[in-house]
Amino acid sequence: MLSPDHVLQGGTGAVRHPDELTIYLPDGRVAPPQNAYGRLIANAGVYRALARYGGYRRLHFQCRKPPAPEQLRDELLLPASGRARPADRAEAAAPVISSGSPVSTSPPVRSGMLLSGQPYLTEPAWVRRHGAGDAAYSIAGTVFAFSSPAHREVMLHSLLAPLHEWDALICSSPTLRDTVARTLDTWEEYLGERLGAAAPAAPAVRLPRPRLPVIPFGVDADAIATQAADPGARKALREAHCVAEEDVVVLSLARLSFYDKAFPQAMFKAVEAARESASLRTHLFMTGWFPSGEADRARYEAAARRYAPSVDVVLLDGNDPAVIAGCWAAADVFLLLSDTIIETFGQALTEAMAAGLPLVVSDWDGYRSIVRDGIDGFLVPTLGAPAGPVGESLALLEAAGVADYPRWAGSTAQHTAVHVGRAAAALARLIVSPDLRAEMGGAGRARARELFSWPVVTRRYVDLFAELAGRRARAAGGAAPGRGGAARGAPAAGHRMPPLRNDPFRDFRGLPSAVLADDLVVRLVEGARRPDPAVELDGLFATVRATPAETEQVLAALTDVGALTVAELTATVPPERRPFVRMTLLWLAKAGVVDWLRDDEGA
């Protein structure tokens, strides 16, 4: 259990050092697990890029169970791609890595910034208000996905927490930003209706919104370009799958999941039609993993046999970095026809561009902000269903737990069309023209380096942090932020705790018959046995109590005097330690060592 000292003593009078950055990392791991989703991979890339290119002297990680700094350092010293130790930066030049409690406000007050790899900012916002004040530093979260109704609801509820215009929710694409903003508008309209502020004469409900900047995922452009240019890797992977030199390999790199990446039928049909049109032997390498296991593998294989009978469809392990590196070298064209609302950006697209591959992708969400139609590749038209009774029924079924998330998302994707004919025509043009492939691939490679390489993306993060600091300073009227957030121009902090997650001793104070007060007289019970350190139950949750030395001091005072008020007992310890001494008195009373009733009470 984390020590309450972090809350009671955190964040007072610290000086901000802009060469530091604080990162909220709840699980204490930078490296993503096996079969990781895009958010975890993207977060790992951001943290590694900030360590390599951010120019920070120190990175401090706030974790529920803070790991050893050496563990974090080892994970951070991997490059953004996570595939090899970087050669462009000596370890001596890397930032100092430290870790600590997520309820300590001292590190973010020093750095002026707390970065979270998720959009749920309720807890960080309330910790900031309680420990340092709303204007003490900025908080930025990242929105990498917005489709899950349950997660979206939690995210929107977090906007009722004390967040401000000097905070940010970073969106990975303009389309995602617009979707988030539109949802916020709807949320505010409902609050106005619910709170009676929707009448013409009533002011509209307007939540203080964090900023919604757009910063894309980054890519280790130079490393991928090097992998793609490896003739030995190209030859080895192609020969392993009987691909002749004149054959064309179409690569699709993504999770192999129909509900959260793409139904594969359109890709199978498009490659089959393109092969027939181009009259060239064509292979489809589908590199990824099956989150739902072997049942989905069988579904994909059956669809491939039905819709791409003359195409050699190869399923490769997308969890193996060596396989992915070989695919960049072996492939000639990249294909991904996503149709799911779970997709928001498309990191694989930027990697394919860095590899110099022309792209054929659906005109969908963040894809259209990455690929320039006719320049880097082709955008394939898509068609979605209209809003109405069917969508409303799906939403209600999901909310009631009748339709699970795969069914809800899969039903939406299954009824989103990607134009197979246009996709086939685009593939055919690229299959028959090595010159067009080289032209579009070169344009994409340059775009990846200019817009999506990690040094460029990292600079956008650093610039955003500086912008938020400027907004915070202007809101505070130039006054130095401090505990309580009462600087001129800053909002008054009324509630210091989240109303629905308040101090349990406050919320449930009506349950006991009495509450420990400073004027309460306590005394030792003669002959009572103290809590035994050898009894595990006696020692649980010790971090909320006084230290053993302080406990002995209390017992000695009661032994000498006989009876003392709580105020008299706590007066001998520093003010910040008195709450813990009070908790120890309650613990001793629970054990029957201390009595708080007079002889004429409780009989």
Order of alpha helices (4+ residues) and beta strands (2+ residues): alpha-beta-alpha-beta-alpha-beta-alpha-beta-alpha-beta-alpha-beta-alpha-alpha-alpha-beta-alpha-beta-alpha-beta-alpha-beta-alpha-beta-alpha-beta-beta-alpha-alpha-beta-alpha-alpha-alpha-alpha-beta-alpha-alpha-beta-alpha-alpha-beta
